[in-house]
């Protein structure tokens, strides 16, 4: 003989069941929100933290003009190659600003890619682009200092400024390769 199981649903048992279900769902939702809040968001690229291509282009524009006027590396430089470039080749400055902007965008993790106009032993070709200028280590350092002053002018935060200057400094040997050869 089979025994029949009778289940009786009352309004009270249904409400109690719904309350338990709602409470457990609320706990799960709270736990999920807490877990999401504790997750670290991925670090933004330097490119994003600098403000993207338009902000980078503004910095490069200011920096490039400042280098031309800089007494150590610009139009009054003791280095005849730098002095000549900054007085007789200024028609090329807009293109140089464009290339510098691409370079910063590329090395800072942006979507733009720099391709050297004078390929060399490195993918960036910086040694070939600068070889004939015979830039000394001291002159390179002065350009870096000018870059630092420009970043300060635009109130770039210290962490981003340090990253930009480190990326610049990483190429010192390539940029001064012509000086070492001379």
KOLKE-65185 format. One record per residue (C-alpha): z, y, x; residue number from 1; residue in three letters. Coordinates in steps of 0.05 Angstrom, whole numbers, plus 32768, in hexadecimal, padded with zeros to 4 digits. Layout:
N
@c3=Z	c2=Y	c1=X	nr=NUM	rest=ALA .
...
% end
This chain:
182
@c3=8000	c2=8000	c1=8000	nr=1	rest=UNK .
@c3=7FED	c2=8045	c1=801A	nr=2	rest=UNK .
@c3=801E	c2=807D	c1=801A	nr=3	rest=UNK .
@c3=8003	c2=80BF	c1=8002	nr=4	rest=UNK .
@c3=8017	c2=80FD	c1=8028	nr=5	rest=UNK .
@c3=801E	c2=8139	c1=7FFD	nr=6	rest=UNK .
@c3=8019	c2=817E	c1=801B	nr=7	rest=UNK .
@c3=802F	c2=81B7	c1=7FF1	nr=8	rest=UNK .
@c3=8019	c2=81FD	c1=8003	nr=9	rest=UNK .
@c3=8044	c2=8234	c1=7FEA	nr=10	rest=UNK .
@c3=8038	c2=827D	c1=7FF1	nr=11	rest=UNK .
@c3=8074	c2=827F	c1=8020	nr=12	rest=UNK .
@c3=8059	c2=8249	c1=804F	nr=13	rest=UNK .
@c3=8014	c2=826A	c1=8052	nr=14	rest=UNK .
@c3=8031	c2=82AE	c1=8063	nr=15	rest=UNK .
@c3=805F	c2=828E	c1=8097	nr=16	rest=UNK .
@c3=8023	c2=826A	c1=80B6	nr=17	rest=UNK .
@c3=7FFA	c2=82AA	c1=80B7	nr=18	rest=UNK .
@c3=8034	c2=82D0	c1=80D7	nr=19	rest=UNK .
@c3=803A	c2=829C	c1=810F	nr=20	rest=UNK .
@c3=7FEF	c2=829F	c1=811B	nr=21	rest=UNK .
@c3=7FEE	c2=82EB	c1=811C	nr=22	rest=UNK .
@c3=8029	c2=82ED	c1=814C	nr=23	rest=UNK .
@c3=800A	c2=82BC	c1=817D	nr=24	rest=UNK .
@c3=7FC8	c2=82E2	c1=817B	nr=25	rest=UNK .
@c3=7FED	c2=8324	c1=8189	nr=26	rest=UNK .
@c3=8010	c2=8304	c1=81C4	nr=27	rest=UNK .
@c3=7FCE	c2=82E9	c1=81E0	nr=28	rest=UNK .
@c3=7FAD	c2=832D	c1=81D6	nr=29	rest=UNK .
@c3=7FE7	c2=8350	c1=81FA	nr=30	rest=UNK .
@c3=7FE5	c2=831D	c1=8233	nr=31	rest=UNK .
@c3=7F99	c2=8327	c1=8239	nr=32	rest=UNK .
@c3=7FA0	c2=8373	c1=823A	nr=33	rest=UNK .
@c3=7FD7	c2=836E	c1=826E	nr=34	rest=UNK .
@c3=7FAB	c2=8340	c1=8299	nr=35	rest=UNK .
@c3=7F70	c2=836F	c1=8294	nr=36	rest=UNK .
@c3=7F9B	c2=83AB	c1=82A7	nr=37	rest=UNK .
@c3=7FB4	c2=8386	c1=82E5	nr=38	rest=UNK .
@c3=7F6E	c2=8376	c1=82FC	nr=39	rest=UNK .
@c3=7F55	c2=83A4	c1=8332	nr=40	rest=UNK .
@c3=7F14	c2=83C6	c1=8324	nr=41	rest=UNK .
@c3=7EE0	c2=83BD	c1=8359	nr=42	rest=UNK .
@c3=7EE0	c2=83F3	c1=838D	nr=43	rest=UNK .
@c3=7EAA	c2=8427	c1=8383	nr=44	rest=UNK .
@c3=7E78	c2=842D	c1=83BB	nr=45	rest=UNK .
@c3=7E7C	c2=8469	c1=83EA	nr=46	rest=UNK .
@c3=7E3B	c2=8481	c1=83CB	nr=47	rest=UNK .
@c3=7E5C	c2=8483	c1=8386	nr=48	rest=UNK .
@c3=7E9B	c2=84A3	c1=83A1	nr=49	rest=UNK .
@c3=7E72	c2=84D9	c1=83C3	nr=50	rest=UNK .
@c3=7E52	c2=84EA	c1=8380	nr=51	rest=UNK .
@c3=7E0D	c2=84CA	c1=8388	nr=52	rest=UNK .
@c3=7DCB	c2=84E5	c1=83A1	nr=53	rest=UNK .
@c3=7DD2	c2=852C	c1=8387	nr=54	rest=UNK .
@c3=7E16	c2=8538	c1=83A7	nr=55	rest=UNK .
@c3=7DFE	c2=8517	c1=83E8	nr=56	rest=UNK .
@c3=7DBF	c2=8541	c1=83E9	nr=57	rest=UNK .
@c3=7DE9	c2=8581	c1=83E1	nr=58	rest=UNK .
@c3=7E14	c2=856D	c1=841C	nr=59	rest=UNK .
@c3=7DD8	c2=855B	c1=8447	nr=60	rest=UNK .
@c3=7DB6	c2=859D	c1=8436	nr=61	rest=UNK .
@c3=7DF3	c2=85C5	c1=844B	nr=62	rest=UNK .
@c3=7DFF	c2=859A	c1=8489	nr=63	rest=UNK .
@c3=7DB6	c2=859E	c1=84A0	nr=64	rest=UNK .
@c3=7DB6	c2=85EA	c1=849B	nr=65	rest=UNK .
@c3=7DF8	c2=85EE	c1=84C0	nr=66	rest=UNK .
@c3=7DDE	c2=85C2	c1=84F9	nr=67	rest=UNK .
@c3=7DA2	c2=85F2	c1=8502	nr=68	rest=UNK .
@c3=7DD3	c2=862C	c1=850A	nr=69	rest=UNK .
@c3=7E06	c2=8607	c1=8534	nr=70	rest=UNK .
@c3=7E09	c2=8627	c1=857A	nr=71	rest=UNK .
@c3=7E13	c2=85E4	c1=859E	nr=72	rest=UNK .
@c3=7DDC	c2=85BA	c1=857D	nr=73	rest=UNK .
@c3=7DB1	c2=85EC	c1=8557	nr=74	rest=UNK .
@c3=7D82	c2=8625	c1=8566	nr=75	rest=UNK .
@c3=7DAB	c2=863F	c1=85A1	nr=76	rest=UNK .
@c3=7DBB	c2=85FB	c1=85BE	nr=77	rest=UNK .
@c3=7DBB	c2=85F2	c1=860A	nr=78	rest=UNK .
@c3=7D94	c2=85B2	c1=85FD	nr=79	rest=UNK .
@c3=7D4B	c2=85C9	c1=8600	nr=80	rest=UNK .
@c3=7D33	c2=8591	c1=85D2	nr=81	rest=UNK .
@c3=7D66	c2=85A1	c1=859C	nr=82	rest=UNK .
@c3=7D59	c2=85EC	c1=85A3	nr=83	rest=UNK .
@c3=7D0D	c2=85E0	c1=859C	nr=84	rest=UNK .
@c3=7D15	c2=85B2	c1=855F	nr=85	rest=UNK .
@c3=7D42	c2=85E4	c1=853C	nr=86	rest=UNK .
@c3=7D13	c2=861F	c1=8548	nr=87	rest=UNK .
@c3=7CCC	c2=8603	c1=8548	nr=88	rest=UNK .
@c3=7CD2	c2=85C8	c1=8518	nr=89	rest=UNK .
@c3=7CF7	c2=85E6	c1=84DD	nr=90	rest=UNK .
@c3=7CBB	c2=85D7	c1=84B1	nr=91	rest=UNK .
@c3=7CD1	c2=858F	c1=84B6	nr=92	rest=UNK .
@c3=7D18	c2=859E	c1=84A0	nr=93	rest=UNK .
@c3=7D0D	c2=858F	c1=8456	nr=94	rest=UNK .
@c3=7CF2	c2=854A	c1=8468	nr=95	rest=UNK .
@c3=7D2C	c2=853F	c1=8497	nr=96	rest=UNK .
@c3=7D5D	c2=8552	c1=8460	nr=97	rest=UNK .
@c3=7D3B	c2=851F	c1=8433	nr=98	rest=UNK .
@c3=7D3F	c2=84E9	c1=8468	nr=99	rest=UNK .
@c3=7D88	c2=84F9	c1=8477	nr=100	rest=UNK .
@c3=7D98	c2=84F5	c1=842C	nr=101	rest=UNK .
@c3=7D77	c2=84B1	c1=8428	nr=102	rest=UNK .
@c3=7D9C	c2=849A	c1=8466	nr=103	rest=UNK .
@c3=7DE1	c2=84AF	c1=844A	nr=104	rest=UNK .
@c3=7DD0	c2=8490	c1=8406	nr=105	rest=UNK .
@c3=7DBC	c2=844F	c1=8428	nr=106	rest=UNK .
@c3=7DF7	c2=8448	c1=8457	nr=107	rest=UNK .
@c3=7E28	c2=845B	c1=8421	nr=108	rest=UNK .
@c3=7E12	c2=8423	c1=83F2	nr=109	rest=UNK .
@c3=7DE3	c2=8449	c1=83C5	nr=110	rest=UNK .
@c3=7DA3	c2=8431	c1=83A5	nr=111	rest=UNK .
@c3=7D75	c2=8456	c1=83D4	nr=112	rest=UNK .
@c3=7D5A	c2=8437	c1=8414	nr=113	rest=UNK .
@c3=7D4E	c2=845C	c1=8454	nr=114	rest=UNK .
@c3=7D11	c2=8447	c1=847D	nr=115	rest=UNK .
@c3=7D09	c2=8464	c1=84C2	nr=116	rest=UNK .
@c3=7CCC	c2=848E	c1=84CF	nr=117	rest=UNK .
@c3=7CCE	c2=8476	c1=8518	nr=118	rest=UNK .
@c3=7CE4	c2=842D	c1=8517	nr=119	rest=UNK .
@c3=7D0E	c2=8418	c1=8552	nr=120	rest=UNK .
@c3=7D3A	c2=83DF	c1=8568	nr=121	rest=UNK .
@c3=7D69	c2=83EB	c1=852E	nr=122	rest=UNK .
@c3=7D56	c2=83EA	c1=84E4	nr=123	rest=UNK .
@c3=7D67	c2=8434	c1=84DE	nr=124	rest=UNK .
@c3=7D3C	c2=8448	c1=851A	nr=125	rest=UNK .
@c3=7D6D	c2=847F	c1=852D	nr=126	rest=UNK .
@c3=7D64	c2=8475	c1=8577	nr=127	rest=UNK .
@c3=7D19	c2=8483	c1=8573	nr=128	rest=UNK .
@c3=7D20	c2=84BF	c1=8544	nr=129	rest=UNK .
@c3=7D51	c2=84E0	c1=8574	nr=130	rest=UNK .
@c3=7D3B	c2=84C6	c1=85B8	nr=131	rest=UNK .
@c3=7D11	c2=8503	c1=85CB	nr=132	rest=UNK .
@c3=7D49	c2=8533	c1=85B8	nr=133	rest=UNK .
@c3=7D74	c2=8517	c1=85F0	nr=134	rest=UNK .
@c3=7DB4	c2=8521	c1=85C8	nr=135	rest=UNK .
@c3=7DF2	c2=851C	c1=85F3	nr=136	rest=UNK .
@c3=7E32	c2=84FB	c1=85DA	nr=137	rest=UNK .
@c3=7E53	c2=8540	c1=85D8	nr=138	rest=UNK .
@c3=7E19	c2=855B	c1=85AD	nr=139	rest=UNK .
@c3=7E1F	c2=851F	c1=857F	nr=140	rest=UNK .
@c3=7E69	c2=852E	c1=8578	nr=141	rest=UNK .
@c3=7E5A	c2=8576	c1=8566	nr=142	rest=UNK .
@c3=7E2A	c2=855F	c1=852F	nr=143	rest=UNK .
@c3=7E61	c2=8531	c1=8516	nr=144	rest=UNK .
@c3=7E91	c2=856C	c1=8516	nr=145	rest=UNK .
@c3=7E5E	c2=8594	c1=84EE	nr=146	rest=UNK .
@c3=7E59	c2=855B	c1=84BD	nr=147	rest=UNK .
@c3=7EA5	c2=855B	c1=84B7	nr=148	rest=UNK .
@c3=7EA5	c2=85A6	c1=84A9	nr=149	rest=UNK .
@c3=7E6F	c2=859C	c1=8474	nr=150	rest=UNK .
@c3=7E97	c2=8565	c1=8452	nr=151	rest=UNK .
@c3=7ED3	c2=8593	c1=8452	nr=152	rest=UNK .
@c3=7EA9	c2=85CB	c1=8434	nr=153	rest=UNK .
@c3=7E98	c2=859C	c1=83FA	nr=154	rest=UNK .
@c3=7EE1	c2=8585	c1=83F5	nr=155	rest=UNK .
@c3=7ECF	c2=853C	c1=8400	nr=156	rest=UNK .
@c3=7F10	c2=8514	c1=83FD	nr=157	rest=UNK .
@c3=7F2D	c2=84FB	c1=843F	nr=158	rest=UNK .
@c3=7F1E	c2=84B1	c1=8435	nr=159	rest=UNK .
@c3=7ED5	c2=84BE	c1=8425	nr=160	rest=UNK .
@c3=7ECF	c2=84F1	c1=845D	nr=161	rest=UNK .
@c3=7EEA	c2=84BD	c1=848E	nr=162	rest=UNK .
@c3=7EB8	c2=8489	c1=8475	nr=163	rest=UNK .
@c3=7E7D	c2=84B9	c1=847C	nr=164	rest=UNK .
@c3=7E92	c2=84CE	c1=84C2	nr=165	rest=UNK .
@c3=7E9D	c2=8485	c1=84D6	nr=166	rest=UNK .
@c3=7E57	c2=8473	c1=84BD	nr=167	rest=UNK .
@c3=7E3B	c2=84AD	c1=84E5	nr=168	rest=UNK .
@c3=7E62	c2=849C	c1=8524	nr=169	rest=UNK .
@c3=7E4B	c2=8453	c1=8521	nr=170	rest=UNK .
@c3=7E06	c2=846B	c1=8536	nr=171	rest=UNK .
@c3=7E1A	c2=8495	c1=8572	nr=172	rest=UNK .
@c3=7DFC	c2=8466	c1=85A5	nr=173	rest=UNK .
@c3=7DB9	c2=8465	c1=8581	nr=174	rest=UNK .
@c3=7DB6	c2=84B0	c1=8579	nr=175	rest=UNK .
@c3=7DC9	c2=84BD	c1=85C2	nr=176	rest=UNK .
@c3=7D9B	c2=8487	c1=85DE	nr=177	rest=UNK .
@c3=7D69	c2=84BC	c1=85F7	nr=178	rest=UNK .
@c3=7DA0	c2=84E1	c1=861D	nr=179	rest=UNK .
@c3=7DB5	c2=84A1	c1=8641	nr=180	rest=UNK .
@c3=7D6D	c2=8494	c1=8655	nr=181	rest=UNK .
@c3=7D60	c2=84DB	c1=866F	nr=182	rest=UNK .
% end
